[in-house]
């Protein structure tokens, strides 16, 4: 992403926003390795290359949708998706429309089958702090009153389906009195995607047989439908008691 002065979103081009060196993985990696790389880089979507050629993208949504498969043996082609493509002269407004309408976290630019650039969470966030529109808007104008939530005693499987059905990657968690006690993220659900190991290797084995996702736990395998959200939720949540300028919220 190139440095540019604060401007209207319509005047900021994709070529100003994109990264020409996004994180990529080769298509010979298994899902467990890709999940680990995404966690290491703290990204929600990663680009898959076949040699120098662009092949597709794998996001957290793709991974949690395929949790029931063996992460060490599942073919990448079963999981990756083709992301929306943009042109370098598209504006930031165009990129935002493309992201909203597609529901995808990562946009790419290719030429002749080869990757030229990408715009993901980091690029969108950094660009938004440099737009006049965002700088002049309060979070009061952007906040949603219709918030999808889950409860501490709901199962991980319920939370998983809620995320997939509503195309969200995190849910505020409420206790029985309706008070927010934390958040459950798609990254938390991915703790279910573990390498299959022998049962005597410390209790970290997991089964991918059947239609239900199973997790490792102690000396026995557990189904996601039997594990409450409270066991994997993050209780450390960044909050604000009052509204602020949107660029400050982005920071």
matplotlib code that plots the C-alpha trace (Angstrom):
import matplotlib.pyplot as plt

x = [0.0, 1.4, 1.2, -1.3, -2.8, -6.3, -8.8, -12.3, -12.8, -13.8, -10.3, -8.3, -7.4, -6.9, -3.3, -2.9, -4.5, -3.4, -0.4, 1.8, 3.3, 0.4, 0.8, 0.5, 0.7, 1.5, -1.2, 0.8, 0.1, -2.7, -5.4, -3.7, -0.6, -2.6, -4.6, -1.3, 0.1, -3.1, -2.8, 0.9, 0.2, -3.0, -5.0, -8.5, -7.8, -4.8, -4.0, -3.1, -0.6, 0.2, 3.8, 3.6, 0.0, -2.9, -5.2, -7.7, -8.2, -8.9, -10.6, -11.7, -15.2, -14.0, -12.2, -15.0, -17.4, -15.1, -14.1, -15.6, -12.9, -9.4, -7.3, -4.2, -5.7, -8.4, -7.5, -7.1, -9.4, -12.3, -12.0, -10.7, -12.9, -12.5, -12.4, -13.7, -11.2, -10.7, -8.8, -6.0, -7.9, -11.0, -11.7, -11.9, -15.6, -15.6, -13.5, -15.9, -18.9, -17.2, -16.4, -19.9, -21.7, -19.5, -19.2, -15.6, -12.7, -10.0, -10.0, -7.3, -5.9, -4.5, -3.0, -2.4, -3.2, -0.6, -1.2, -0.6, -2.0, -4.5, -6.7, -7.7, -8.6, -5.4, -5.5, -9.1, -8.6, -5.5, -7.2, -10.3, -8.4, -7.2, -10.6, -12.3, -15.7, -14.6, -12.7, -15.9, -18.3, -19.0, -19.4, -23.0, -23.6, -22.1, -23.1, -25.7, -28.6, -29.3, -26.6, -26.4, -25.4, -25.0, -25.2, -22.5, -24.5, -25.1, -23.1, -20.1, -22.1, -24.9, -22.4, -20.7, -23.9, -24.9, -21.6, -22.0, -25.6, -25.1, -21.7, -20.1, -16.8, -17.6, -20.5, -20.8, -21.5, -24.2, -24.8, -28.2, -29.1, -28.3, -25.0, -22.1, -19.3, -17.1, -16.9, -16.6, -14.6, -14.2, -10.5, -11.7, -13.8, -10.7, -9.2, -11.4, -9.3, -6.4, -4.1, -5.3, -2.9, -2.9, -5.2, -2.2, -0.4, -1.7, -5.4, -5.1, -6.8, -9.8, -12.3, -13.6, -15.9, -19.6, -21.3, -20.6, -17.4, -15.6, -12.9, -10.2, -10.6, -8.9, -9.1, -12.1, -13.4, -16.2, -18.8, -19.1, -22.8, -21.8, -19.3, -20.7, -19.5, -18.1, -15.3, -13.7, -15.0, -12.6, -13.5, -11.2, -13.2, -12.3, -15.3, -16.1, -18.7, -19.3, -19.2, -16.1, -14.8, -14.6, -11.0, -10.2, -12.2, -10.3, -7.0]
y = [0.0, 3.4, 6.5, 9.1, 12.2, 12.2, 12.4, 11.5, 7.7, 8.2, 9.7, 6.9, 4.2, 0.5, 1.0, 3.3, 0.8, -2.7, -4.7, -6.2, -8.7, -10.5, -13.6, -16.7, -20.5, -23.2, -25.6, -28.6, -27.5, -29.3, -27.5, -27.9, -26.2, -23.4, -22.8, -22.5, -20.0, -17.9, -17.9, -17.0, -14.1, -13.0, -13.0, -14.2, -15.2, -16.4, -16.7, -20.1, -20.3, -23.2, -22.3, -18.7, -19.0, -17.8, -20.6, -19.2, -18.1, -19.9, -17.9, -18.8, -19.2, -21.9, -23.6, -23.7, -24.9, -27.9, -28.7, -32.2, -33.2, -34.5, -31.3, -33.3, -35.2, -32.9, -31.5, -27.8, -27.7, -28.8, -25.7, -22.7, -20.2, -17.7, -14.2, -11.0, -9.3, -5.6, -3.3, -1.0, 2.1, 1.1, 3.5, 2.7, 3.1, 0.4, -1.9, -1.4, -2.2, -5.3, -6.5, -5.8, -7.4, -10.5, -11.0, -11.9, -10.7, -10.6, -9.1, -9.8, -8.4, -10.8, -10.6, -13.6, -15.9, -14.4, -12.4, -8.7, -7.4, -7.9, -5.9, -7.5, -6.4, -4.6, -2.6, -1.6, -0.6, 1.5, 3.2, 4.0, 6.0, 8.2, 9.1, 12.3, 10.5, 8.2, 11.0, 13.1, 10.3, 9.1, 5.4, 6.5, 6.7, 3.3, 1.1, -1.5, -2.0, -5.5, -7.5, -11.3, -12.9, -16.3, -17.5, -19.1, -22.4, -22.6, -25.3, -24.6, -26.2, -23.6, -20.8, -22.3, -22.5, -19.0, -17.6, -19.4, -18.6, -14.9, -14.5, -13.2, -14.2, -13.4, -13.3, -11.5, -14.0, -13.4, -15.0, -16.2, -12.6, -11.1, -9.5, -9.6, -11.8, -12.2, -13.0, -16.2, -15.9, -18.1, -18.4, -20.0, -22.5, -23.5, -24.9, -27.9, -28.4, -30.3, -32.9, -36.5, -38.3, -41.5, -41.6, -42.3, -39.1, -37.0, -37.0, -34.7, -37.0, -35.9, -37.7, -36.4, -39.4, -38.9, -35.5, -34.1, -32.3, -33.8, -32.2, -33.6, -33.2, -35.2, -38.9, -38.9, -37.2, -34.7, -33.5, -29.7, -30.0, -31.1, -28.3, -25.0, -21.7, -20.6, -23.2, -21.5, -17.9, -15.0, -13.1, -10.2, -7.8, -4.3, -2.1, 1.6, 3.2, 6.1, 6.8, 8.2, 9.4, 6.4, 6.9, 6.7, 3.5, 2.1, 2.9]
z = [0.0, -1.0, 1.2, 0.1, 1.5, 3.0, 0.1, -0.9, -1.3, -4.9, -5.6, -4.0, -6.5, -6.0, -7.1, -4.0, -1.7, -2.8, -1.6, -4.3, -1.8, -0.1, 2.0, -0.2, 0.1, -2.4, -3.4, -2.1, 1.5, 3.5, 5.4, 8.7, 7.4, 5.8, 9.0, 10.9, 8.4, 8.6, 12.4, 12.3, 9.9, 11.7, 8.4, 7.6, 4.0, 2.2, -1.5, -3.0, -5.9, -8.2, -8.9, -10.2, -11.2, -9.2, -8.1, -5.6, -2.0, 1.2, 4.0, 7.6, 6.3, 3.9, 6.7, 9.2, 6.5, 5.9, 9.5, 9.2, 6.7, 7.6, 7.5, 6.5, 3.5, 2.1, -1.3, -1.5, -4.6, -2.3, -0.1, -2.0, -3.8, -6.6, -5.1, -6.8, -9.1, -9.4, -11.8, -10.7, -11.7, -9.6, -6.8, -3.1, -3.4, -6.1, -3.9, -1.0, -3.2, -4.5, -1.0, 0.3, -2.6, -2.7, 1.0, 0.5, 2.7, 0.1, -3.4, -6.0, -9.3, -11.8, -15.3, -17.5, -14.7, -12.4, -9.2, -9.5, -6.2, -3.4, -1.1, 2.2, 5.8, 6.5, 3.3, 3.7, 7.3, 6.5, 3.5, 5.5, 8.0, 5.2, 3.7, 4.4, 4.6, 7.4, 9.3, 9.4, 10.5, 14.0, 14.9, 15.9, 12.1, 11.4, 14.4, 13.9, 16.3, 14.9, 16.4, 16.0, 19.3, 20.8, 24.4, 26.6, 26.8, 23.0, 21.3, 19.1, 16.3, 16.7, 16.6, 13.6, 11.6, 12.7, 11.3, 8.1, 7.5, 8.2, 6.7, 9.9, 11.5, 15.1, 17.6, 20.9, 23.7, 26.3, 29.7, 30.8, 31.9, 28.5, 29.6, 27.2, 28.6, 25.6, 21.9, 19.8, 16.6, 13.6, 14.6, 17.9, 16.0, 14.0, 17.2, 16.2, 13.1, 14.6, 13.1, 13.5, 15.9, 17.8, 20.8, 23.1, 22.1, 24.9, 24.0, 20.9, 18.4, 16.5, 14.2, 10.9, 10.3, 9.6, 9.2, 12.6, 13.6, 16.5, 18.6, 20.8, 24.5, 27.3, 26.6, 24.4, 21.2, 21.5, 19.1, 18.5, 19.4, 22.9, 23.6, 24.9, 23.4, 26.8, 26.6, 23.6, 23.7, 24.2, 27.4, 26.6, 24.3, 23.2, 23.9, 24.2, 26.4, 24.0, 20.3, 18.7, 15.3, 12.9, 12.1, 15.8, 16.0, 13.0, 14.8]

ax = plt.figure().add_subplot(projection="3d")
ax.plot(x, y, z, "-o")
ax.set_aspect("equal")
plt.show()
